[in-house]
Amino acid sequence: MTIIKCPHCDKETEYKGNEFRPFCSERCKLIDFGAWADEKYALEVETSSMTEEDLETIEKASARKSEE
């Protein structure tokens, strides 16, 4: 039997046969889902700015494609 800790409340719960895994209950699962929906969690994104050269390359490719 594998026991895990609920990522929300840290309660120990059985992994196998738990319909709410990795959470211990529907309540903890919904609280976590709500946090995602409210954007309390975020994944980091690399920001990159386009150079003039990048923009020119895109414009040229677009122009060639529209000519075809």
PyMOL Python script that loads the backbone (N, CA, C, O; Angstrom):
from pymol import cmd

cmd.read_pdbstr("""\
ATOM      1  N   MET A   1       0.844  -1.168   0.000  1.00  0.00           N
ATOM      2  CA  MET A   1       0.000   0.000   0.000  1.00  0.00           C
ATOM      3  C   MET A   1       0.900   1.246   0.000  1.00  0.00           C
ATOM      4  O   MET A   1       1.753   1.402   0.873  1.00  0.00           O
ATOM      5  N   THR A   2       0.699   2.122  -0.982  1.00  0.00           N
ATOM      6  CA  THR A   2       1.484   3.340  -1.094  1.00  0.00           C
ATOM      7  C   THR A   2       0.722   4.493  -0.457  1.00  0.00           C
ATOM      8  O   THR A   2      -0.421   4.782  -0.812  1.00  0.00           O
ATOM      9  N   ILE A   3       1.386   5.143   0.492  1.00  0.00           N
ATOM     10  CA  ILE A   3       0.804   6.284   1.185  1.00  0.00           C
ATOM     11  C   ILE A   3       1.501   7.549   0.684  1.00  0.00           C
ATOM     12  O   ILE A   3       2.729   7.606   0.612  1.00  0.00           O
ATOM     13  N   ILE A   4       0.707   8.553   0.340  1.00  0.00           N
ATOM     14  CA  ILE A   4       1.248   9.841  -0.103  1.00  0.00           C
ATOM     15  C   ILE A   4       0.644  10.956   0.741  1.00  0.00           C
ATOM     16  O   ILE A   4      -0.368  10.764   1.415  1.00  0.00           O
ATOM     17  N   LYS A   5       1.274  12.118   0.693  1.00  0.00           N
ATOM     18  CA  LYS A   5       0.728  13.290   1.382  1.00  0.00           C
ATOM     19  C   LYS A   5      -0.042  14.129   0.383  1.00  0.00           C
ATOM     20  O   LYS A   5       0.408  14.359  -0.739  1.00  0.00           O
ATOM     21  N   CYS A   6      -1.196  14.577   0.804  1.00  0.00           N
ATOM     22  CA  CYS A   6      -2.020  15.457  -0.018  1.00  0.00           C
ATOM     23  C   CYS A   6      -1.237  16.748  -0.253  1.00  0.00           C
ATOM     24  O   CYS A   6      -0.738  17.342   0.703  1.00  0.00           O
ATOM     25  N   PRO A   7      -1.119  17.195  -1.514  1.00  0.00           N
ATOM     26  CA  PRO A   7      -0.364  18.418  -1.786  1.00  0.00           C
ATOM     27  C   PRO A   7      -1.008  19.682  -1.218  1.00  0.00           C
ATOM     28  O   PRO A   7      -0.354  20.721  -1.126  1.00  0.00           O
ATOM     29  N   HIS A   8      -2.275  19.601  -0.840  1.00  0.00           N
ATOM     30  CA  HIS A   8      -2.931  20.784  -0.287  1.00  0.00           C
ATOM     31  C   HIS A   8      -2.852  20.832   1.238  1.00  0.00           C
ATOM     32  O   HIS A   8      -2.426  21.833   1.815  1.00  0.00           O
ATOM     33  N   CYS A   9      -3.269  19.732   1.890  1.00  0.00           N
ATOM     34  CA  CYS A   9      -3.364  19.770   3.359  1.00  0.00           C
ATOM     35  C   CYS A   9      -2.333  18.900   4.079  1.00  0.00           C
ATOM     36  O   CYS A   9      -2.286  18.896   5.309  1.00  0.00           O
ATOM     37  N   ASP A  10      -1.520  18.173   3.341  1.00  0.00           N
ATOM     38  CA  ASP A  10      -0.476  17.294   3.886  1.00  0.00           C
ATOM     39  C   ASP A  10      -1.008  16.068   4.626  1.00  0.00           C
ATOM     40  O   ASP A  10      -0.243  15.364   5.285  1.00  0.00           O
ATOM     41  N   LYS A  11      -2.292  15.810   4.523  1.00  0.00           N
ATOM     42  CA  LYS A  11      -2.860  14.608   5.139  1.00  0.00           C
ATOM     43  C   LYS A  11      -2.359  13.384   4.384  1.00  0.00           C
ATOM     44  O   LYS A  11      -2.315  13.386   3.154  1.00  0.00           O
ATOM     45  N   GLU A  12      -1.984  12.341   5.113  1.00  0.00           N
ATOM     46  CA  GLU A  12      -1.554  11.109   4.471  1.00  0.00           C
ATOM     47  C   GLU A  12      -2.765  10.369   3.933  1.00  0.00           C
ATOM     48  O   GLU A  12      -3.782  10.230   4.613  1.00  0.00           O
ATOM     49  N   THR A  13      -2.640   9.896   2.699  1.00  0.00           N
ATOM     50  CA  THR A  13      -3.753   9.204   2.055  1.00  0.00           C
ATOM     51  C   THR A  13      -3.214   8.091   1.172  1.00  0.00           C
ATOM     52  O   THR A  13      -2.082   8.161   0.692  1.00  0.00           O
ATOM     53  N   GLU A  14      -4.020   7.077   0.962  1.00  0.00           N
ATOM     54  CA  GLU A  14      -3.610   5.964   0.121  1.00  0.00           C
ATOM     55  C   GLU A  14      -3.681   6.385  -1.344  1.00  0.00           C
ATOM     56  O   GLU A  14      -4.648   7.017  -1.768  1.00  0.00           O
ATOM     57  N   TYR A  15      -2.661   6.034  -2.108  1.00  0.00           N
ATOM     58  CA  TYR A  15      -2.612   6.415  -3.514  1.00  0.00           C
ATOM     59  C   TYR A  15      -3.537   5.542  -4.359  1.00  0.00           C
ATOM     60  O   TYR A  15      -4.352   6.047  -5.130  1.00  0.00           O
ATOM     61  N   LYS A  16      -3.400   4.238  -4.203  1.00  0.00           N
ATOM     62  CA  LYS A  16      -4.173   3.306  -5.018  1.00  0.00           C
ATOM     63  C   LYS A  16      -5.644   3.324  -4.605  1.00  0.00           C
ATOM     64  O   LYS A  16      -5.976   3.250  -3.422  1.00  0.00           O
ATOM     65  N   GLY A  17      -6.509   3.423  -5.600  1.00  0.00           N
ATOM     66  CA  GLY A  17      -7.937   3.412  -5.338  1.00  0.00           C
ATOM     67  C   GLY A  17      -8.512   4.746  -4.897  1.00  0.00           C
ATOM     68  O   GLY A  17      -9.705   4.840  -4.607  1.00  0.00           O
ATOM     69  N   ASN A  18      -7.685   5.776  -4.844  1.00  0.00           N
ATOM     70  CA  ASN A  18      -8.145   7.107  -4.430  1.00  0.00           C
ATOM     71  C   ASN A  18      -8.551   7.884  -5.674  1.00  0.00           C
ATOM     72  O   ASN A  18      -7.691   8.277  -6.463  1.00  0.00           O
ATOM     73  N   GLU A  19      -9.841   8.111  -5.861  1.00  0.00           N
ATOM     74  CA  GLU A  19     -10.316   8.799  -7.064  1.00  0.00           C
ATOM     75  C   GLU A  19      -9.898  10.260  -7.136  1.00  0.00           C
ATOM     76  O   GLU A  19     -10.006  10.882  -8.193  1.00  0.00           O
ATOM     77  N   PHE A  20      -9.423  10.817  -6.026  1.00  0.00           N
ATOM     78  CA  PHE A  20      -9.031  12.227  -6.003  1.00  0.00           C
ATOM     79  C   PHE A  20      -7.517  12.415  -6.023  1.00  0.00           C
ATOM     80  O   PHE A  20      -7.029  13.536  -5.880  1.00  0.00           O
ATOM     81  N   ARG A  21      -6.776  11.331  -6.198  1.00  0.00           N
ATOM     82  CA  ARG A  21      -5.323  11.425  -6.114  1.00  0.00           C
ATOM     83  C   ARG A  21      -4.770  12.451  -7.073  1.00  0.00           C
ATOM     84  O   ARG A  21      -5.287  12.590  -8.182  1.00  0.00           O
ATOM     85  N   PRO A  22      -3.765  13.155  -6.695  1.00  0.00           N
ATOM     86  CA  PRO A  22      -2.935  13.003  -5.511  1.00  0.00           C
ATOM     87  C   PRO A  22      -3.496  13.673  -4.267  1.00  0.00           C
ATOM     88  O   PRO A  22      -2.821  13.739  -3.239  1.00  0.00           O
ATOM     89  N   PHE A  23      -4.719  14.169  -4.350  1.00  0.00           N
ATOM     90  CA  PHE A  23      -5.342  14.830  -3.201  1.00  0.00           C
ATOM     91  C   PHE A  23      -6.042  13.805  -2.319  1.00  0.00           C
ATOM     92  O   PHE A  23      -6.323  12.687  -2.751  1.00  0.00           O
ATOM     93  N   CYS A  24      -6.317  14.195  -1.086  1.00  0.00           N
ATOM     94  CA  CYS A  24      -6.968  13.266  -0.151  1.00  0.00           C
ATOM     95  C   CYS A  24      -8.483  13.269  -0.309  1.00  0.00           C
ATOM     96  O   CYS A  24      -9.149  12.308   0.077  1.00  0.00           O
ATOM     97  N   SER A  25      -9.033  14.339  -0.873  1.00  0.00           N
ATOM     98  CA  SER A  25     -10.483  14.459  -0.965  1.00  0.00           C
ATOM     99  C   SER A  25     -10.873  15.359  -2.127  1.00  0.00           C
ATOM    100  O   SER A  25     -10.038  16.046  -2.716  1.00  0.00           O
ATOM    101  N   GLU A  26     -12.139  15.337  -2.435  1.00  0.00           N
ATOM    102  CA  GLU A  26     -12.650  16.214  -3.487  1.00  0.00           C
ATOM    103  C   GLU A  26     -12.463  17.678  -3.091  1.00  0.00           C
ATOM    104  O   GLU A  26     -12.181  18.527  -3.936  1.00  0.00           O
ATOM    105  N   ARG A  27     -12.622  17.963  -1.796  1.00  0.00           N
ATOM    106  CA  ARG A  27     -12.467  19.336  -1.305  1.00  0.00           C
ATOM    107  C   ARG A  27     -11.077  19.876  -1.624  1.00  0.00           C
ATOM    108  O   ARG A  27     -10.953  20.974  -2.167  1.00  0.00           O
ATOM    109  N   CYS A  28     -10.031  19.120  -1.294  1.00  0.00           N
ATOM    110  CA  CYS A  28      -8.664  19.572  -1.557  1.00  0.00           C
ATOM    111  C   CYS A  28      -8.413  19.697  -3.056  1.00  0.00           C
ATOM    112  O   CYS A  28      -7.715  20.610  -3.498  1.00  0.00           O
ATOM    113  N   LYS A  29      -8.975  18.788  -3.830  1.00  0.00           N
ATOM    114  CA  LYS A  29      -8.825  18.835  -5.279  1.00  0.00           C
ATOM    115  C   LYS A  29      -9.458  20.114  -5.839  1.00  0.00           C
ATOM    116  O   LYS A  29      -8.863  20.778  -6.687  1.00  0.00           O
ATOM    117  N   LEU A  30     -10.650  20.457  -5.372  1.00  0.00           N
ATOM    118  CA  LEU A  30     -11.343  21.645  -5.855  1.00  0.00           C
ATOM    119  C   LEU A  30     -10.671  22.936  -5.397  1.00  0.00           C
ATOM    120  O   LEU A  30     -10.645  23.920  -6.137  1.00  0.00           O
ATOM    121  N   ILE A  31     -10.130  22.936  -4.184  1.00  0.00           N
ATOM    122  CA  ILE A  31      -9.400  24.115  -3.699  1.00  0.00           C
ATOM    123  C   ILE A  31      -8.193  24.374  -4.591  1.00  0.00           C
ATOM    124  O   ILE A  31      -7.921  25.518  -4.956  1.00  0.00           O
ATOM    125  N   ASP A  32      -7.467  23.312  -4.942  1.00  0.00           N
ATOM    126  CA  ASP A  32      -6.300  23.448  -5.810  1.00  0.00           C
ATOM    127  C   ASP A  32      -6.722  23.910  -7.203  1.00  0.00           C
ATOM    128  O   ASP A  32      -6.077  24.779  -7.790  1.00  0.00           O
ATOM    129  N   PHE A  33      -7.797  23.337  -7.733  1.00  0.00           N
ATOM    130  CA  PHE A  33      -8.301  23.747  -9.041  1.00  0.00           C
ATOM    131  C   PHE A  33      -8.688  25.226  -9.033  1.00  0.00           C
ATOM    132  O   PHE A  33      -8.408  25.955  -9.984  1.00  0.00           O
ATOM    133  N   GLY A  34      -9.326  25.655  -7.961  1.00  0.00           N
ATOM    134  CA  GLY A  34      -9.706  27.063  -7.830  1.00  0.00           C
ATOM    135  C   GLY A  34      -8.498  27.980  -7.814  1.00  0.00           C
ATOM    136  O   GLY A  34      -8.538  29.073  -8.378  1.00  0.00           O
ATOM    137  N   ALA A  35      -7.423  27.542  -7.171  1.00  0.00           N
ATOM    138  CA  ALA A  35      -6.201  28.350  -7.137  1.00  0.00           C
ATOM    139  C   ALA A  35      -5.626  28.503  -8.537  1.00  0.00           C
ATOM    140  O   ALA A  35      -5.157  29.582  -8.900  1.00  0.00           O
ATOM    141  N   TRP A  36      -5.657  27.438  -9.325  1.00  0.00           N
ATOM    142  CA  TRP A  36      -5.200  27.536 -10.715  1.00  0.00           C
ATOM    143  C   TRP A  36      -6.106  28.484 -11.494  1.00  0.00           C
ATOM    144  O   TRP A  36      -5.626  29.331 -12.247  1.00  0.00           O
ATOM    145  N   ALA A  37      -7.412  28.341 -11.312  1.00  0.00           N
ATOM    146  CA  ALA A  37      -8.368  29.184 -12.039  1.00  0.00           C
ATOM    147  C   ALA A  37      -8.204  30.660 -11.669  1.00  0.00           C
ATOM    148  O   ALA A  37      -8.406  31.535 -12.511  1.00  0.00           O
ATOM    149  N   ASP A  38      -7.841  30.938 -10.427  1.00  0.00           N
ATOM    150  CA  ASP A  38      -7.626  32.314  -9.974  1.00  0.00           C
ATOM    151  C   ASP A  38      -6.216  32.815 -10.281  1.00  0.00           C
ATOM    152  O   ASP A  38      -5.825  33.908  -9.872  1.00  0.00           O
ATOM    153  N   GLU A  39      -5.462  31.991 -11.010  1.00  0.00           N
ATOM    154  CA  GLU A  39      -4.093  32.318 -11.420  1.00  0.00           C
ATOM    155  C   GLU A  39      -3.152  32.555 -10.243  1.00  0.00           C
ATOM    156  O   GLU A  39      -2.247  33.386 -10.319  1.00  0.00           O
ATOM    157  N   LYS A  40      -3.373  31.817  -9.155  1.00  0.00           N
ATOM    158  CA  LYS A  40      -2.460  31.909  -8.009  1.00  0.00           C
ATOM    159  C   LYS A  40      -1.180  31.128  -8.283  1.00  0.00           C
ATOM    160  O   LYS A  40      -0.150  31.374  -7.655  1.00  0.00           O
ATOM    161  N   TYR A  41      -1.248  30.191  -9.216  1.00  0.00           N
ATOM    162  CA  TYR A  41      -0.068  29.450  -9.669  1.00  0.00           C
ATOM    163  C   TYR A  41       0.235  29.937 -11.077  1.00  0.00           C
ATOM    164  O   TYR A  41      -0.671  30.289 -11.832  1.00  0.00           O
ATOM    165  N   ALA A  42       1.492  29.954 -11.415  1.00  0.00           N
ATOM    166  CA  ALA A  42       1.866  30.355 -12.766  1.00  0.00           C
ATOM    167  C   ALA A  42       3.126  29.611 -13.174  1.00  0.00           C
ATOM    168  O   ALA A  42       3.991  29.321 -12.347  1.00  0.00           O
ATOM    169  N   LEU A  43       3.211  29.317 -14.431  1.00  0.00           N
ATOM    170  CA  LEU A  43       4.405  28.709 -14.981  1.00  0.00           C
ATOM    171  C   LEU A  43       5.268  29.826 -15.550  1.00  0.00           C
ATOM    172  O   LEU A  43       4.774  30.727 -16.228  1.00  0.00           O
ATOM    173  N   GLU A  44       6.564  29.752 -15.264  1.00  0.00           N
ATOM    174  CA  GLU A  44       7.458  30.784 -15.764  1.00  0.00           C
ATOM    175  C   GLU A  44       7.586  30.675 -17.273  1.00  0.00           C
ATOM    176  O   GLU A  44       7.617  29.580 -17.836  1.00  0.00           O
ATOM    177  N   VAL A  45       7.658  31.811 -17.903  1.00  0.00           N
ATOM    178  CA  VAL A  45       7.788  31.872 -19.349  1.00  0.00           C
ATOM    179  C   VAL A  45       8.997  32.731 -19.675  1.00  0.00           C
ATOM    180  O   VAL A  45       9.188  33.816 -19.126  1.00  0.00           O
ATOM    181  N   GLU A  46       9.796  32.216 -20.575  1.00  0.00           N
ATOM    182  CA  GLU A  46      10.930  33.017 -21.025  1.00  0.00           C
ATOM    183  C   GLU A  46      10.412  34.114 -21.946  1.00  0.00           C
ATOM    184  O   GLU A  46       9.662  33.859 -22.889  1.00  0.00           O
ATOM    185  N   THR A  47      10.823  35.311 -21.656  1.00  0.00           N
ATOM    186  CA  THR A  47      10.414  36.410 -22.523  1.00  0.00           C
ATOM    187  C   THR A  47      11.564  36.724 -23.476  1.00  0.00           C
ATOM    188  O   THR A  47      12.726  36.808 -23.079  1.00  0.00           O
ATOM    189  N   SER A  48      11.215  36.887 -24.694  1.00  0.00           N
ATOM    190  CA  SER A  48      12.228  37.271 -25.671  1.00  0.00           C
ATOM    191  C   SER A  48      11.618  38.325 -26.581  1.00  0.00           C
ATOM    192  O   SER A  48      10.452  38.247 -26.967  1.00  0.00           O
ATOM    193  N   SER A  49      12.414  39.280 -26.900  1.00  0.00           N
ATOM    194  CA  SER A  49      11.912  40.323 -27.787  1.00  0.00           C
ATOM    195  C   SER A  49      12.471  40.069 -29.184  1.00  0.00           C
ATOM    196  O   SER A  49      13.588  39.578 -29.352  1.00  0.00           O
ATOM    197  N   MET A  50      11.677  40.410 -30.158  1.00  0.00           N
ATOM    198  CA  MET A  50      12.089  40.208 -31.543  1.00  0.00           C
ATOM    199  C   MET A  50      12.948  41.385 -31.993  1.00  0.00           C
ATOM    200  O   MET A  50      12.690  42.541 -31.660  1.00  0.00           O
ATOM    201  N   THR A  51      13.955  41.051 -32.743  1.00  0.00           N
ATOM    202  CA  THR A  51      14.812  42.101 -33.299  1.00  0.00           C
ATOM    203  C   THR A  51      14.226  42.560 -34.628  1.00  0.00           C
ATOM    204  O   THR A  51      13.322  41.926 -35.172  1.00  0.00           O
ATOM    205  N   GLU A  52      14.740  43.653 -35.138  1.00  0.00           N
ATOM    206  CA  GLU A  52      14.319  44.147 -36.451  1.00  0.00           C
ATOM    207  C   GLU A  52      14.588  43.092 -37.523  1.00  0.00           C
ATOM    208  O   GLU A  52      13.804  42.922 -38.456  1.00  0.00           O
ATOM    209  N   GLU A  53      15.706  42.392 -37.371  1.00  0.00           N
ATOM    210  CA  GLU A  53      16.060  41.340 -38.333  1.00  0.00           C
ATOM    211  C   GLU A  53      15.016  40.216 -38.316  1.00  0.00           C
ATOM    212  O   GLU A  53      14.628  39.704 -39.367  1.00  0.00           O
ATOM    213  N   ASP A  54      14.569  39.841 -37.118  1.00  0.00           N
ATOM    214  CA  ASP A  54      13.528  38.812 -36.999  1.00  0.00           C
ATOM    215  C   ASP A  54      12.253  39.251 -37.704  1.00  0.00           C
ATOM    216  O   ASP A  54      11.644  38.476 -38.442  1.00  0.00           O
ATOM    217  N   LEU A  55      11.856  40.489 -37.474  1.00  0.00           N
ATOM    218  CA  LEU A  55      10.635  41.013 -38.089  1.00  0.00           C
ATOM    219  C   LEU A  55      10.740  41.046 -39.618  1.00  0.00           C
ATOM    220  O   LEU A  55       9.786  40.716 -40.322  1.00  0.00           O
ATOM    221  N   GLU A  56      11.903  41.446 -40.116  1.00  0.00           N
ATOM    222  CA  GLU A  56      12.106  41.476 -41.561  1.00  0.00           C
ATOM    223  C   GLU A  56      12.029  40.074 -42.154  1.00  0.00           C
ATOM    224  O   GLU A  56      11.434  39.882 -43.214  1.00  0.00           O
ATOM    225  N   THR A  57      12.613  39.114 -41.492  1.00  0.00           N
ATOM    226  CA  THR A  57      12.575  37.726 -41.958  1.00  0.00           C
ATOM    227  C   THR A  57      11.139  37.220 -42.021  1.00  0.00           C
ATOM    228  O   THR A  57      10.754  36.557 -42.984  1.00  0.00           O
ATOM    229  N   ILE A  58      10.361  37.526 -41.014  1.00  0.00           N
ATOM    230  CA  ILE A  58       8.953  37.105 -40.982  1.00  0.00           C
ATOM    231  C   ILE A  58       8.168  37.783 -42.096  1.00  0.00           C
ATOM    232  O   ILE A  58       7.373  37.138 -42.780  1.00  0.00           O
ATOM    233  N   GLU A  59       8.387  39.073 -42.278  1.00  0.00           N
ATOM    234  CA  GLU A  59       7.691  39.815 -43.325  1.00  0.00           C
ATOM    235  C   GLU A  59       8.024  39.272 -44.712  1.00  0.00           C
ATOM    236  O   GLU A  59       7.141  39.142 -45.559  1.00  0.00           O
ATOM    237  N   LYS A  60       9.301  38.955 -44.942  1.00  0.00           N
ATOM    238  CA  LYS A  60       9.720  38.401 -46.248  1.00  0.00           C
ATOM    239  C   LYS A  60       9.065  37.043 -46.475  1.00  0.00           C
ATOM    240  O   LYS A  60       8.566  36.770 -47.567  1.00  0.00           O
ATOM    241  N   ALA A  61       9.063  36.199 -45.463  1.00  0.00           N
ATOM    242  CA  ALA A  61       8.452  34.878 -45.590  1.00  0.00           C
ATOM    243  C   ALA A  61       6.965  34.994 -45.848  1.00  0.00           C
ATOM    244  O   ALA A  61       6.411  34.234 -46.642  1.00  0.00           O
ATOM    245  N   SER A  62       6.319  35.925 -45.193  1.00  0.00           N
ATOM    246  CA  SER A  62       4.897  36.136 -45.384  1.00  0.00           C
ATOM    247  C   SER A  62       4.596  36.633 -46.791  1.00  0.00           C
ATOM    248  O   SER A  62       3.628  36.201 -47.416  1.00  0.00           O
ATOM    249  N   ALA A  63       5.429  37.543 -47.284  1.00  0.00           N
ATOM    250  CA  ALA A  63       5.255  38.087 -48.623  1.00  0.00           C
ATOM    251  C   ALA A  63       5.434  36.978 -49.670  1.00  0.00           C
ATOM    252  O   ALA A  63       4.649  36.895 -50.616  1.00  0.00           O
ATOM    253  N   ARG A  64       6.446  36.136 -49.514  1.00  0.00           N
ATOM    254  CA  ARG A  64       6.680  35.016 -50.446  1.00  0.00           C
ATOM    255  C   ARG A  64       5.493  34.068 -50.437  1.00  0.00           C
ATOM    256  O   ARG A  64       5.067  33.590 -51.489  1.00  0.00           O
ATOM    257  N   LYS A  65       4.962  33.797 -49.263  1.00  0.00           N
ATOM    258  CA  LYS A  65       3.847  32.870 -49.141  1.00  0.00           C
ATOM    259  C   LYS A  65       2.597  33.415 -49.833  1.00  0.00           C
ATOM    260  O   LYS A  65       1.851  32.664 -50.462  1.00  0.00           O
ATOM    261  N   SER A  66       2.375  34.724 -49.711  1.00  0.00           N
ATOM    262  CA  SER A  66       1.178  35.320 -50.329  1.00  0.00           C
ATOM    263  C   SER A  66       1.322  35.402 -51.845  1.00  0.00           C
ATOM    264  O   SER A  66       0.315  35.474 -52.550  1.00  0.00           O
ATOM    265  N   GLU A  67       2.544  35.393 -52.359  1.00  0.00           N
ATOM    266  CA  GLU A  67       2.770  35.421 -53.801  1.00  0.00           C
ATOM    267  C   GLU A  67       2.493  34.063 -54.444  1.00  0.00           C
ATOM    268  O   GLU A  67       2.226  33.990 -55.644  1.00  0.00           O
ATOM    269  N   GLU A  68       2.555  33.008 -53.671  1.00  0.00           N
ATOM    270  CA  GLU A  68       2.377  31.647 -54.211  1.00  0.00           C
ATOM    271  C   GLU A  68       0.967  31.344 -54.559  1.00  0.00           C
ATOM    272  O   GLU A  68       0.667  30.244 -55.021  1.00  0.00           O
TER     273      GLU A  68
END
""", "prot")
cmd.dss("prot")
cmd.show_as("cartoon", "prot")
cmd.util.cbc("prot")
cmd.orient("prot")
